[in-house]
Amino acid sequence: MHSQQVTTEPPSNDTVGDVPGVLRSPASGADRAPLTFDVIIAGCGPTGAMLAAELRLHDVRVLVLEKETEPKSFVRIVGLHIRSLELMAMRGLLERILQHGRQRPAGGFFAAINKPAPKDLDSAHAYLLGIPQPVIERLLEEHAIELGAQVRRGCTVAGFEQDDEGVTVELAGGERLRSRYLVGCDGARSTVRKLLGVGFPGEPSRIETLMGEMEVGVPQEEITAKVGEIREIHQPFWLRPFGEGVYSVVVPAAGVSDRAEPPTLEDFQQQLRAIAGTDFGVHSPRWLSRFGDATRLAERYRVGRVLLAGDAAHIHPPTGGQGLNLGVQDAFNLGWKLAAQIRGWAPETLLDTYQAERHPVAEDVLDNTRAQTELLSTEPGPQAVRRLLTELMDFDEVNRHLIEKITAIGIRYDFGEGPDLLGRRLRDIDVKQGHLYGLLHRGRGLLLDRTERLTVGGWSDRVDHLVDPTAALDVPCLLLRPDGHVAWIGDDQRDLDDHLSRWFGKPAD
Ligand SMILES: Cc1cc2nc3c(=O)[nH]c(=O)nc-3n(C[C@H](O)[C@H](O)[C@H](O)COP(=O)(O)OP(=O)(O)OC[C@H]3O[C@@H](n4cnc5c(N)ncnc54)[C@H](O)[C@@H]3O)c2cc1C
């Protein structure tokens, strides 16, 4: 599975230091360069690549600037949760992605409490997909490029200034580029966020952890016998098979030399010996990393023409494997709204709904990772709470609530009063043309109509109309936004028109 060379990552996640770049005054007035791009995205991680693709669905001119000359080389396996898999299905990417990952049961995420998921989770994709992060990044980048996004590597965003018409972006080498909007998808240490002066309040890193994948030199039985015993006393700790002879290893980083230096195999051996009395003969590492548990959330996601998404907007410990998922879902929420703004049909407040919807979601993820971190402590108090929660998770409702939270299928945006489905995402249902998600590849709105008497009228350039009296729904008709969230439920044309205006602006003449 892993044939790559050993690579290590520098520590991540908690530095909010000074900005290296110098913001020079941009050209002004008549000297300004033309608006060559509609959107410049800083950073081609999973968030930036997903956003670029979403914007290209609407013909927006996109340039992605990525400071690294080559894609990431460390091979960290990340988990794609249900909602992210659904997004991939909605854009026709899922089949491609499934070929590169391993499906696992959707359960046991919350603080690693080992409870299987309820059998009837409300999704056609009720599993976890383990996939190397560089692979998902490559697939998303390829997808964006196929759709026409330009990606320039080796380009570091070092400064910018915005005016009434656009943003002048300055690269580390001094080159200047103009676009109508700039989105910082430039990760936890985001230059864009810092230059924007947006606060990043939260807690600094308290506990550092080493994580990696490697082979072991002893039989599985020997490991199993020891691991349970050690986990009673030491957290975070695990050593578990990951398939094809590779083990995933997590040990505390306390006492390991210089945090500025990437960890080494010797560091893992030393930590294992200290807590287990043996290093299990670990060897041949695939990747090694060190991370902290800093938890921070940007105060704002938008200042004028500059926006933030992904790790640039929020950081938290990797417990539950939510960070990449959260960033990709930010991009999915932002893409069509920013495109609407650029294409000129966005209702006045549409772009602001990005922060209104996504900031509370990130707040909730930060909170659940804080809770999980406490539950992983070996102190007697948190251990007692963990035992209690473990008991409570035998109740289906509790187990379901936690799984829906971590997998992001439980999200309900506040669209005002209405049935429970309003504001939630709709699962992939069967419709007469096949699967619903198969009809959403173009990133347009969709009126799913069982009444056979409604119309999308002057919005037909932005919203598709699917008439299917047999669709598996228990409502007469619903309007889906391009991100698959239910924006309206009903059967009255006038009410529908009001909601089409609310989400899709003025009708065409
Ligand atoms: C040990 C560990 C395990 C994890 N496991 C999971 C998991 O199972 N599931 C999950 O969902 N998440 C997981 N995560 C979190 C996940 O890796 C991140 O949340 C995700 O990478 C964030 O994506 P991003 O695109 O927002 O930022 P990044 O991946 O950090 O990408 C930012 C990009 O911007 C570029 N960049 C930075 N500055 C500039 C600049 N000035 N100009 C141009 N480019 C710039 C960078 O080179 C980088 O390519 C884990 C994290 C850790 C540490």
The ligand as an ORCA input file, in Angstrom:
! r2SCAN-3c Opt
* xyz 0 1
  C      -2.042     13.841     12.420
  C      -3.201     14.425     11.697
  C      -4.225     13.584     11.268
  C      -5.328     14.121     10.586
  N      -6.324     13.278     10.205
  C      -7.423     13.794      9.612
  C      -8.517     12.949      9.229
  O      -8.508     11.721      9.408
  N      -9.595     13.530      8.646
  C      -9.660     14.877      8.428
  O     -10.686     15.355      7.938
  N      -8.632     15.688      8.752
  C      -7.526     15.187      9.334
  N      -6.499     16.017      9.674
  C      -6.609     17.459      9.371
  C      -6.309     17.780      7.888
  O      -5.031     17.313      7.535
  C      -6.388     19.311      7.675
  O      -7.553     19.795      8.299
  C      -6.442     19.639      6.181
  O      -5.190     19.375      5.575
  C      -6.802     21.121      5.959
  O      -6.851     21.387      4.587
  P      -6.614     22.874      4.029
  O      -6.662     22.763      2.552
  O      -7.579     23.791      4.700
  O      -5.190     23.293      4.540
  P      -3.769     22.603      4.174
  O      -3.931     21.154      3.915
  O      -2.838     23.030      5.248
  O      -3.367     23.288      2.795
  C      -2.941     24.627      2.752
  C      -2.107     24.812      1.510
  O      -1.747     26.195      1.409
  C      -0.389     26.296      1.030
  N       0.084     27.617      1.489
  C       0.337     28.006      2.754
  N       0.696     29.308      2.792
  C       0.656     29.750      1.508
  C       0.907     31.006      0.893
  N       1.255     32.073      1.627
  N       0.788     31.125     -0.443
  C       0.409     30.053     -1.202
  N       0.170     28.826     -0.665
  C       0.272     28.679      0.674
  C       0.275     25.116      1.716
  O       1.490     24.772      1.095
  C      -0.793     24.043      1.565
  O      -0.651     23.309      0.383
  C      -5.398     15.514     10.346
  C      -4.364     16.347     10.760
  C      -3.284     15.825     11.450
  C      -2.197     16.743     11.921
*
